[in-house]
Amino acid sequence: MPATTTDRPPQGRVPAALAWGAAVAQPFLLLNATRTGPYRSTELRLFLTAVTVGLTLPLARRNPLAALGLLLAGLFAAATARPDAVLLYLPVLAADALVGRIAAVRPLRGLLPAALGALTVQVAAATYTTSGQDVFVSTVTALALALLTACLLGRSVRERRSHAAELRAATAAEAVAAERLRIARELHDVVAHSIGVIAIQAGVGRRVIETQPAEARNALATIEATSRETLAGLRRTLGALRGAAADGRPAPRDPAPGLADLERLAASTADAGVRVELRRLGNPDGALPAEVDLAAYRIVQESLTNVVRHAATAACRVTVERRTDTLLVEIADEGRGAPGGDGVGGYGLVGMHERAELLGGSLTAGPRPGGGFHVTAVLPLPAAASQSREGNAA
């Protein structure tokens, strides 16, 4: 890793230096291009002009404002040599294109000085290449209209990009809200199950407390452990779910799945054409907090769905490692890389990130160095739950 970070800056500085060097040389070369050539060949000078204007393209991608300034300097220098007007058409069009790019990537306060400066230089250049007041006025009008068109096109591109970004943000927010609501419904099942266990054990304890004190103590211990785990899960999760709005759909009645259901999930994934290698490390048989168990299962489920839909591979690997205070879940495949839309901004990944963050954990997803895609989630195991499990084991 240190070698990589050390090598990258020089690799970035060399192209930048070349781009600046070519753009700075462009005004001098453009001036010579309009004045050289055997027998002052117009075709040759047009070719040389096109080549010299192209020298500004690398810098235009990095710094369009600087590229515009150097291009305008070359345009004015070439105009002072009073060449044929046709030789200046391409530099003028290139300057308009740069103004359009500035309009697309910069706010209005950065566009106006660039547009006015470009128009001023173009009008000044026209004084050297036109003769007669009528021709000069028509030339200035054409220059102004062309520049205005470039500005409008650039602003249109900027507005479309801004609108698209707003739509993506809104859709991502809706996906987060939907995921939170889904978690709320599943948490309802977890809480309902826990309360059911507590009610049954309380009834057992009430009936046998006088005749079988040992059974009553066991029932009370189960009630205590279950209630502690449930309360810990509620504290971590419900606060983050208060912003989710209900959509009127009834809560699901099926029991919440967990890592114990991974074999069944792997079998259904195999039916879809992807063989899943399951690896359980650490202490896989130990009990997990219900919300952690559910989140880990959903992360594996969504990842396997992405593998089936997008990875174009026949196998993948799922690793679940139980550590002292964390649960590590990793899904890796050797497919074709980022899973379609989910590779960068997909809403399946948004939901997985949301689940991990609600539990205080983290999730990373991205292409693997050797090819394929990987998802890694680290979910913390609360100390209260760990102590409760240790007490039950004792």
N, C-alpha and C positions, 0 to 999 in steps of 0.2 A: 503493500500500500504506500509507504513513503516514496518508493521509486516512482510510482505512478503519479503522485501529486507533484513530484519534482520535475517529471518530464513534460507535463501538460503545458505549463506556461510558455516554454520556448516554442512548442508547437503552435501555440496560439499567436505568439508575437511575430513569428516569421511571416505567416500569411498577412498579418496586419501591416507589417513593414513593407511587404511587396505591394499591397493594395495602395498604401499611401504614396510609395515611390512612383508607381505607375500613374496615379492621379496627378501628382505634382508635375511630372514630366509632360503630361497631356497638353497644357497650354503651349509649350514650346514646340512640341511635335505637330500640334494642329496648325500653328502659324506656318511651319515649314511645309506641311502637307498642302496647304492652299497655294504655295508659291513654287513648288518643285515639280519635277517630272519632265521627261523628254518632250520637247516641243510643247510644253505646258499642256499636256494631255488632260482633258477634263475627266475622262474615265479613270485615269490613274489617280488623279487628285481626289476624286470621289471615294475611291477605294482606300486611299491613305487616310482620308478624313474619317471614314467609317471605322478604320482600325484604331485611330487615336481616340475617337469618342468612346469606343469600347473599353479603353483603358480605365475609364472611370467606373465601370460596372462593379468590380470587386469592392471599391470603397462605398459605392452607392448602397450596397447591402448593409454595410457596417455603420456608415455615417452619411446619410443622404444630404444633410445640410452642407457638410464640407465638400462633398462631391459636386454639389450644385455650384458652390462658390468657385471651385477650380474650373469647372466646365464653362461658367460664364466668363471667367478670366480668359480662357482660351478662345471663346467665341468673340469677345471684343478685340483681342489681339489679332485674330485672323481677319476681322472686319476692317481693321486699320490698313491692311494690305490691299484693300479694295478688290477682292476676288470676284468671280462670278457669283451672283446671288445664290445659285443652285448649290454651291459648295457649303453654304451656311444652313441649308434646310435641316440636315440631320442634327447638327449641334443644337439648333433651336428646338427641334422635336424632343431631343434627349433632355434638354433643360426643362421642357414642359412635363415630361414623364417624371423627372425627379421632383418637381413641384407637386405632382399628383401623389407620389409616394410619401412626401412629407405630409401632405394633407391626410393621408391614410394612417400615419403612425404618430402624428403630433397634434396637440390641441390647436385651436384656432389662433391663439396668441403667438404660436410658433409658425403658423402658416402664413399669416399676413405679411410679415417682413420678408420672408422668402419669396412670395409671389410678387410683391412690389419690387424687390431687388431684381428678380428675373425679368420683369417687364421693362424696368428702366434700362438694363443692359441691352436687352433685345432692341428697344427703340433707339438707343445710342448706336448700336451696330447697324441699324437700318439707315442711319444718316450717311453711312459710308457706301452703301450698296444700292441706294435708290436715287433716282433723279426725277425732279418734278414734284410739285406739291401734291397733285392728285395721287400719284403712285405712292408717295410717302404716307399719305393719310390712309389709303386703302391697306398698305402694308401694316401700319400700326394697328388698324382695326382688326385685321386678321390675326396679328400676334396676340392682341388682347382677348379675342374670342377663343383662340386655341388655349391660352393660359387659363381662362375662366372654365373652359370645358375640363381641363386637367384637374383643376381644383374641385369642381363639382363631382367628378368621378372619384377622386380620392376621398372626399368627405362621405360619399355614398358607401364606399368600401368600409370606411371607419365606422359608420353608423350600423352597417350590417354586422360587422364583427362585434360591436358593442351589444347589439340586440341578441346575437347568438350567445354571447357570454352570459347575458342576463337570463336567457332561456335555460342555459345549462345550469346556472346557479339555482334558478327556481325549481328545475326538475330534480336537482340533487337535494334541495331542501325538502321537496315532497317525498323523495325516496327515504330520506332520514326520518321524516315524520311517520311514514308508513312502517318503516322498520321498527321505530320505537313503539308504535301501536301494536305491532305484531309481538314484540317482546313483552308488552304489557299483558296481552292476552295469554301468552304462554306462562308468564309469571303468575297470572291468576290461577292457572292449573296447578302450578307448583304449590302456591299457598293453599288452594283448596285441598290438595292431597295431604299437605302437612297438618292442616286443621282436622282433616278426617282421622289421621293417625292419632292426633292428640285426643280427640273425642273418644275414640275407641279405647285407648289406654286409660283415659280418665274413668270411663265406665268400668273397665276391668279393675282398676285400683279401688274404686268405690265399693265394688261388690266383695272383694277379697281382703280388704284392709284389716278386718277383724279376725278372719279365719286363716289367712295366708299372708302374713306381713312381708315375707320375702318377695312374693309375686307383686304385692303392692309397691314395694320399693323399686322393683324392676320397671313397673309401669311408670312410676314417677320419673325414673332416670331417662326412660325413653321420651317422655313428655318434655323434660328439660332439654335434652339434646336436640329434639326436633324443633322446639320453639326457638332455641338459640340460633340454629342454622337459618331458620326462616326469617327471624328478625334481622339477622346480619344481611341476608340477601335483600330484604326490603329497604334497609337503610342505604345500601349501595346503589340500588336500581330505581326505586320509585321517585327519588328526587330528580333524576335525570329524565323521567318520563312525564313529568307534570305538563310539559308543553304539548304533548301529543293530543290531537283532537280525534274523537271517535267518529267513525264513518257510518255507524248504524248497523254494521254487520254483527251477527251474534258471535260470542266467543266460542272457540272450538271446544269440543267435549272430549277429544282424545287425550290420553295421557301424554305428558311432555316427553319427547325422546331424549336419549342421552348417549354417551359413549358406549354403553352396553349394546346399543343397536347398530354399531358400526358394521358388524358382520352382515346384517341384513341389508344395510346400505351398500356395502361392497358387492353383495350378490346382485342387487338391482342394477348397480353400475356395470357389472360384468354382462348382464343381460343386454345392456345398451352398447356393448362392444368394447369396453375398457376394463381390463383386468386390474384389480386393486390389490397391492401388497400391503397388508396391515402389519405394523410393528408397534408393540407396546413395551415401553421401557420403564424402569423405575418400579413403582408399586401400582400396577394397573388395577389390582383388585380392591384397593382402598376406596372408601366412599368419598365422593366429591360433593361440594355444595351444589344444590340443584341448579342454581342459575349459571354456575361455571360449567357444569355438565351439559346443560342445554346449549349454551353459547358455543362450546367446543364442537358439539355435534352439528350445529347449524353452519359453522365455519367450514367444517369438512364437507357437509352436504353441498353448500354453494360452490366450493372449490371443485368438487367432483363434477358438478353440473357444468362448470366452465370447461373442464377437461373434455367432457363428452361432446360439448357443443363446438368448441373452438380449437382444441389442441391438435386434433388429427393425429392421435397416437393410440396405440393399443394397450398401454400399461401406464400406471402411475403408482406412486408410493405414498402411503399415509403413515406418519410417525406420531405417536402419542407418548410423551415422556412425562412421568409424574416425578417432580422434584420436591425438595423440602417445602418450599413456599411458593412454587409456581407450577403451572401446567403448560408444557410446550406442545404445540400442535403444528405439524409441518406437512404440507402437501406438495409434492414435486412430480413433475413429468418431464419427458424429453420430447415434447411436441414441437410445434412451430413457433413457440414464443408467446408473446402477449395475446391473451384470449380475446381477440376482436375488440369490441368497444370497451370491454372491461379492462383492457390493458392499461389505460390511462385514466379515463374518467368514468368507467362503467359503474352502474348503480348497484351491481352485485358486490363489488369491492367496497362501495360506500357503506352498504349494510354491514359487511363484515368488520370494517373499521369501527362502525358505530357500536357494534356488540362488544368488541374488545375494549374500547374506550369507556363504555358505561361501567365496566367491571374494574376499571383502573389499569387495564393491560395495554398491550400494543400489538399492532399487526403490520407486517411488511409484505409487499407483493411486488414481483417484478421478474424480468427475464433472468435465467440462469446463465452464468458465464459460458458454460459448455453447450448451451442450447436448451430450450424448454422454458418452463415457467415454475415459479415456486411461491407458495404462500406460507408465512410463518407467523403464528400467533403465540404470544406469551400472556397467559392469564394468571393473575396472582391468586393464591389460595389464602383466604383470611385466617388469621391466627386463631380466632375464636373457634372456627370450624376444626382446625387442626387439633386444638386442645380437646375439643369435644370428642373427636375420633380417638385420640389417645386415651381419654378417660374411659370410653366404651371398651377399647381393647383391653385396658387394665381390668 
